[in-house]
Amino acid sequence: MSILIIDDSAPIVRLLEAALQRNGYEDIYCASSGAEALEFLGLPQQNFKQVDCILLDIIMPSMDGITVCRKIKEHSFFADTPIIMVTIRDEPETLHEAFEAGAVEYITKPVRELELITRVNSAVKLSKEISRRKIREAELIRIKEELEAANERLVSLAITDKTTSVNNRRHFDKTLHNEWRRAFRDAKPLTMFIIEFDSYHEYIAEYGKAKTDNCLKLIAQVFESSLHRVGDHICRYADNQFAICLSDTDLRGAMIVAGNMKDNLDYLKIDHPASKTNSYISASIGVAALQPRQGVELEDLRRQAEECLHQAVKEGRNRIIHA
């Protein structure tokens, strides 16, 4: 354990050093002034040097011990380093000022060895315990942060389709239910799309599952990029289907969004020679919009969107049909 003695009196320094060495303290550093001590500790350059305890004389020329104590304690690095004042002045006002500056204990001159070692041992023990506690607290904080991050990953996995990285069907159904309730409360329309990847099974047969999964992810990104509001939600609805919910959106607004999605997909012209519709990937979209009210159920919205999608497929795919 290391001790720093700060005192302008060489005899006092030798006395303190000898007493500490007799009681097992080997790493002892000495400074004859406040400026020398601050430089040793790495102040103000902040190239800090850690010590286990500081013995600091109050009365010194140029810079008194209370000022030195205050300058040391200005830096959080030394927050737990115990400073014991060594003084011939034990007036309450002086001691109060020393404790306000950050000292934890004091001993009076002439120094008695038993008192010195008792004070130093106690201060060092307390400092070490504080350091151990902070290490434990830091470790607990780290573990807590790791657990929170793991929980966030688990939540994300629970609501996300692993192939496309958009929400899965189960989470979408909960979201759709919540949006329906909100729309009912606010008397606002709610829109639902169901979008089907045309000739999906033919694409798998032509290119295999890995490339199909990559294609599904790209399609999801295209559709998601067309959504810009908090109340807009997309999910992978089935193997070759996506569903979209648009809050506070009537049929006219929904058709604009659906048209943009289809145009964005068509613009990519992703090759699909086995398609029954085009030589590139296309999508069929069923669109339904309802304003929730008494006698109208969420399943009515879903049913209309599904029926419109079926109609789009029946009419030759690669088109948008609305209710």
C-alpha positions as CSV (number, residue, x, y, z in Angstrom):
1,M,0.0,0.0,0.0
2,S,1.3,3.5,-0.9
3,I,1.3,6.6,1.3
4,L,2.0,10.2,0.3
5,I,3.3,12.5,3.0
6,I,3.0,16.2,2.3
7,D,4.8,18.3,4.8
8,D,7.4,21.1,4.6
9,S,9.2,19.9,7.8
10,A,11.9,17.4,7.0
11,P,12.0,16.1,10.6
12,I,8.3,15.5,10.6
13,V,8.5,13.7,7.3
14,R,11.3,11.4,8.6
15,L,9.3,10.7,11.7
16,L,6.1,9.8,9.8
17,E,8.0,7.7,7.3
18,A,9.8,5.7,9.9
19,A,6.6,5.0,11.8
20,L,4.8,3.8,8.7
21,Q,7.7,1.6,7.7
22,R,7.8,0.0,11.1
23,N,4.2,-0.9,10.6
24,G,4.5,-2.5,7.2
25,Y,4.0,0.4,4.8
26,E,6.7,0.2,2.2
27,D,5.7,2.4,-0.7
28,I,6.0,5.9,0.9
29,Y,6.4,9.0,-1.1
30,C,7.2,12.5,0.2
31,A,6.5,16.0,-1.0
32,S,7.8,19.2,0.8
33,S,5.1,21.5,-0.7
34,G,1.6,21.6,-2.1
35,A,2.9,22.3,-5.6
36,E,5.3,19.3,-5.5
37,A,2.5,17.0,-4.2
38,L,0.1,18.1,-6.9
39,E,2.7,17.5,-9.6
40,F,3.5,14.1,-8.1
41,L,-0.3,13.2,-8.2
42,G,-0.5,14.3,-11.9
43,L,-2.4,17.6,-11.3
44,P,-3.4,19.5,-13.2
45,Q,-2.2,17.5,-16.3
46,Q,-4.5,14.7,-15.2
47,N,-1.7,12.1,-15.6
48,F,-3.0,10.7,-12.3
49,K,-1.0,8.6,-9.8
50,Q,-3.0,6.5,-7.4
51,V,-2.0,6.4,-3.7
52,D,-3.8,4.6,-0.8
53,C,-3.7,7.4,1.7
54,I,-2.4,11.0,1.9
55,L,-0.9,12.6,5.1
56,L,-1.2,16.3,4.7
57,D,0.1,19.1,6.8
58,I,-2.3,22.0,7.2
59,I,0.3,24.8,7.7
60,M,2.7,25.1,4.8
61,P,4.1,28.1,2.9
62,S,2.8,29.2,-0.5
63,M,-0.1,26.8,-0.5
64,D,-1.7,25.6,2.8
65,G,-2.9,22.1,3.3
66,I,-6.6,22.9,3.0
67,T,-6.1,24.4,-0.4
68,V,-4.1,21.4,-1.5
69,C,-6.8,19.1,-0.2
70,R,-9.4,21.0,-2.1
71,K,-7.4,20.9,-5.3
72,I,-6.9,17.1,-5.0
73,K,-10.6,16.5,-4.3
74,E,-11.7,18.5,-7.3
75,H,-10.9,15.4,-9.4
76,S,-13.1,12.4,-9.3
77,F,-10.1,10.1,-9.6
78,F,-9.1,11.0,-6.0
79,A,-12.7,10.9,-4.7
80,D,-12.1,7.8,-2.5
81,T,-8.4,8.6,-1.6
82,P,-8.4,9.3,2.1
83,I,-6.7,12.5,3.2
84,I,-5.6,12.7,6.9
85,M,-4.7,16.2,8.1
86,V,-1.6,16.4,10.3
87,T,-1.7,19.6,12.3
88,I,-0.8,21.6,15.4
89,R,-4.0,23.5,14.9
90,D,-7.1,21.6,16.1
91,E,-9.5,24.6,16.4
92,P,-13.0,23.6,15.4
93,E,-13.1,26.2,12.6
94,T,-9.9,24.9,11.1
95,L,-10.9,21.3,11.3
96,H,-14.4,22.1,9.9
97,E,-12.7,23.8,6.9
98,A,-10.5,20.8,6.4
99,F,-13.4,18.3,6.4
100,E,-15.3,20.6,4.0
101,A,-12.3,20.4,1.7
102,G,-12.5,16.6,1.6
103,A,-10.3,15.4,4.5
104,V,-11.6,12.3,6.3
105,E,-9.5,12.4,9.5
106,Y,-6.9,14.4,11.4
107,I,-4.1,13.8,13.8
108,T,-2.3,16.4,15.9
109,K,1.4,17.2,16.3
110,P,3.5,15.9,18.0
111,V,2.4,12.7,16.3
112,R,1.9,9.6,18.4
113,E,2.8,6.5,16.5
114,L,-0.1,4.4,17.7
115,E,-2.6,7.1,16.8
116,L,-1.0,7.6,13.4
117,I,-1.1,3.9,12.5
118,T,-4.6,3.5,13.8
119,R,-5.9,6.4,11.7
120,V,-4.0,5.3,8.6
121,N,-5.1,1.7,8.9
122,S,-8.7,2.7,9.4
123,A,-8.7,5.2,6.4
124,V,-7.0,2.7,4.1
125,K,-9.4,-0.1,5.1
126,L,-12.4,2.2,4.4
127,S,-10.9,3.3,1.1
128,K,-10.4,-0.3,0.0
129,E,-13.9,-1.2,1.0
130,I,-15.3,1.7,-1.0
131,S,-13.2,0.6,-4.0
132,R,-14.4,-3.0,-3.7
133,R,-18.0,-1.8,-3.4
134,K,-17.7,0.4,-6.5
135,I,-16.2,-2.5,-8.4
136,R,-19.1,-4.7,-7.4
137,E,-21.6,-1.9,-8.3
138,A,-19.9,-1.5,-11.7
139,E,-20.1,-5.3,-12.2
140,L,-23.8,-5.3,-11.3
141,I,-24.5,-2.4,-13.6
142,R,-22.6,-4.3,-16.4
143,I,-24.6,-7.4,-15.8
144,K,-27.9,-5.4,-15.6
145,E,-27.1,-3.8,-19.0
146,E,-26.2,-7.1,-20.5
147,L,-29.5,-8.6,-19.2
148,E,-31.5,-5.6,-20.6
149,A,-29.7,-6.0,-24.0
150,A,-30.5,-9.7,-24.0
151,N,-34.1,-9.1,-23.1
152,E,-34.3,-6.5,-25.9
153,R,-32.9,-9.1,-28.3
154,L,-35.4,-11.7,-27.1
155,V,-38.3,-9.3,-27.5
156,S,-37.1,-8.4,-31.0
157,L,-36.8,-12.1,-31.8
158,A,-40.3,-12.7,-30.5
159,I,-41.9,-10.1,-32.7
160,T,-39.6,-10.2,-35.8
161,D,-39.7,-12.5,-38.8
162,K,-36.1,-13.8,-39.0
163,T,-36.1,-14.0,-42.8
164,T,-37.3,-10.5,-43.6
165,S,-36.5,-8.6,-40.4
166,V,-40.0,-7.1,-40.4
167,N,-42.6,-7.9,-37.7
168,N,-44.1,-11.4,-37.7
169,R,-47.8,-12.3,-38.0
170,R,-48.4,-12.7,-34.3
171,H,-47.1,-9.3,-33.4
172,F,-49.0,-7.7,-36.3
173,D,-52.2,-9.2,-35.2
174,K,-51.8,-7.6,-31.8
175,T,-50.8,-4.3,-33.4
176,L,-53.8,-4.4,-35.7
177,H,-56.1,-5.0,-32.8
178,N,-54.6,-2.0,-30.9
179,E,-54.9,0.2,-34.0
180,W,-58.5,-0.8,-34.5
181,R,-59.3,0.1,-30.9
182,R,-57.6,3.5,-31.3
183,A,-59.4,4.2,-34.6
184,F,-62.7,3.3,-32.9
185,R,-62.0,5.7,-30.0
186,D,-60.8,8.5,-32.4
187,A,-63.4,7.9,-35.1
188,K,-60.7,7.5,-37.7
189,P,-60.5,5.1,-40.7
190,L,-58.1,2.2,-40.6
191,T,-56.6,0.5,-43.7
192,M,-55.2,-3.0,-44.2
193,F,-53.3,-4.3,-47.2
194,I,-52.5,-7.9,-47.9
195,I,-49.8,-8.3,-50.5
196,E,-48.8,-11.5,-52.3
197,F,-45.6,-12.4,-54.0
198,D,-46.8,-13.6,-57.4
199,S,-45.7,-17.0,-58.6
200,Y,-43.8,-17.5,-55.3
201,H,-43.5,-21.3,-55.5
202,E,-42.3,-21.1,-59.1
203,Y,-39.5,-18.8,-57.9
204,I,-38.5,-21.2,-55.2
205,A,-38.4,-24.1,-57.7
206,E,-36.3,-21.9,-60.1
207,Y,-33.8,-20.4,-57.6
208,G,-34.0,-22.4,-54.3
209,K,-34.9,-21.3,-50.8
210,A,-31.8,-19.3,-50.0
211,K,-32.2,-16.9,-52.9
212,T,-35.9,-16.7,-52.3
213,D,-35.4,-15.7,-48.7
214,N,-33.0,-12.9,-49.9
215,C,-35.6,-11.8,-52.4
216,L,-38.3,-11.7,-49.7
217,K,-36.0,-9.6,-47.5
218,L,-35.5,-7.1,-50.4
219,I,-39.3,-7.0,-51.1
220,A,-39.9,-6.3,-47.4
221,Q,-37.4,-3.4,-47.5
222,V,-39.1,-2.0,-50.6
223,F,-42.5,-2.0,-49.0
224,E,-41.2,-0.8,-45.6
225,S,-39.4,2.1,-47.2
226,S,-42.8,3.4,-48.5
227,L,-44.1,3.7,-44.9
228,H,-43.2,6.9,-43.1
229,R,-45.5,7.3,-40.1
230,V,-45.5,5.8,-36.6
231,G,-49.0,4.4,-37.2
232,D,-47.8,2.4,-40.3
233,H,-47.0,-1.2,-39.7
234,I,-45.8,-4.1,-41.9
235,C,-45.4,-7.8,-41.3
236,R,-44.7,-11.0,-43.0
237,Y,-48.2,-12.4,-43.1
238,A,-47.6,-15.8,-44.6
239,D,-44.9,-17.5,-46.6
240,N,-45.4,-15.4,-49.7
241,Q,-47.6,-12.6,-48.2
242,F,-47.1,-9.3,-46.4
243,A,-49.7,-7.3,-44.5
244,I,-49.7,-3.6,-43.9
245,C,-51.8,-1.5,-41.5
246,L,-52.2,2.2,-42.0
247,S,-53.8,4.2,-39.2
248,D,-56.0,7.3,-39.9
249,T,-55.9,6.5,-43.6
250,D,-59.0,6.4,-45.9
251,L,-59.3,4.4,-49.1
252,R,-58.0,7.2,-51.3
253,G,-54.8,7.6,-49.3
254,A,-54.4,3.9,-49.0
255,M,-54.5,3.4,-52.8
256,I,-51.8,6.0,-53.2
257,V,-49.5,4.1,-50.8
258,A,-50.3,0.8,-52.4
259,G,-49.6,2.2,-55.9
260,N,-46.2,3.6,-54.7
261,M,-45.3,0.2,-53.2
262,K,-46.2,-1.6,-56.5
263,D,-44.3,1.0,-58.6
264,N,-41.2,0.7,-56.4
265,L,-41.2,-3.1,-56.7
266,D,-41.8,-3.0,-60.5
267,Y,-39.0,-0.5,-60.8
268,L,-36.5,-3.1,-59.5
269,K,-37.4,-5.6,-62.3
270,I,-36.1,-8.5,-60.3
271,D,-35.8,-11.4,-62.8
272,H,-38.5,-14.1,-62.5
273,P,-38.6,-16.1,-65.7
274,A,-40.8,-18.7,-64.3
275,S,-43.5,-16.2,-63.4
276,K,-47.0,-16.8,-64.8
277,T,-47.5,-13.0,-65.0
278,N,-44.2,-11.2,-66.0
279,S,-40.6,-11.9,-66.5
280,Y,-39.9,-10.1,-63.3
281,I,-41.2,-10.3,-59.7
282,S,-44.7,-8.7,-59.3
283,A,-47.2,-8.4,-56.5
284,S,-50.9,-8.6,-56.1
285,I,-52.5,-6.3,-53.5
286,G,-55.8,-6.4,-51.7
287,V,-56.8,-3.1,-50.0
288,A,-59.6,-2.5,-47.5
289,A,-60.4,0.6,-45.4
290,L,-63.0,0.8,-42.7
291,Q,-64.0,3.3,-40.0
292,P,-64.6,1.2,-36.8
293,R,-68.1,1.7,-35.3
294,Q,-70.8,-0.3,-33.7
295,G,-71.7,-3.3,-35.8
296,V,-68.3,-3.3,-37.7
297,E,-65.6,-5.7,-36.5
298,L,-61.9,-5.9,-37.1
299,E,-62.4,-9.2,-38.9
300,D,-64.6,-7.4,-41.4
301,L,-61.5,-5.3,-42.4
302,R,-59.3,-8.4,-42.6
303,R,-61.9,-10.4,-44.6
304,Q,-62.3,-7.5,-47.1
305,A,-58.6,-7.3,-47.6
306,E,-58.3,-11.0,-48.2
307,E,-61.2,-11.1,-50.6
308,C,-59.7,-8.2,-52.6
309,L,-56.4,-10.1,-52.8
310,H,-58.1,-13.2,-54.0
311,Q,-59.9,-11.1,-56.6
312,A,-56.6,-9.6,-57.7
313,V,-55.1,-13.1,-58.1
314,K,-58.2,-14.4,-59.9
315,E,-58.0,-11.5,-62.4
316,G,-54.5,-12.4,-63.4
317,R,-52.2,-11.1,-60.6
318,N,-49.9,-8.1,-60.7
319,R,-52.7,-5.6,-59.8
320,I,-54.3,-3.7,-56.9
321,I,-58.0,-4.4,-56.0
322,H,-59.7,-2.4,-53.3
323,A,-62.9,-3.1,-51.4
